[in-house]
Amino acid sequence: MRALKVLEPQREYRFAPPRMWRIDFAWPDRKVAVEIEGGVWTNGRHTRGSGFVADCEKYNAAVLAGWKVLRFTEGSVLDGSAVELVARLLRVPPYNPGIV
């Protein structure tokens, strides 16, 4: 992120008190959220029934609150495509969000 000159995110940002929901990486002033979905190929929490349902509820609540939510797998983080997409979104001026 630093190499692409993107502002550092807040980690584990609590976006909907009193709910205990946290966003993995957040830019609250831009209402941009990044979630890393672990265990995709190993039957991790995000891909099993109750974890998947809970994630859907959290992501939908974030969108209804005006957040843009980007979800990535570990592979996207490792190959750099996640960082490039986040940088691209954060470079869009807030007054013209339709450019992406």
Secondary structure, DSSP 8 states (H G I E B T S, - for coil): -TTTT----EEEEE-STTS--EEEEEETTTTEEEEEE--TTTT-GGGSHHHHHHHHHHHHHHHHTT-EEEEEEHHHHHTSHHHHHHHHHHHS-TT-GGG-
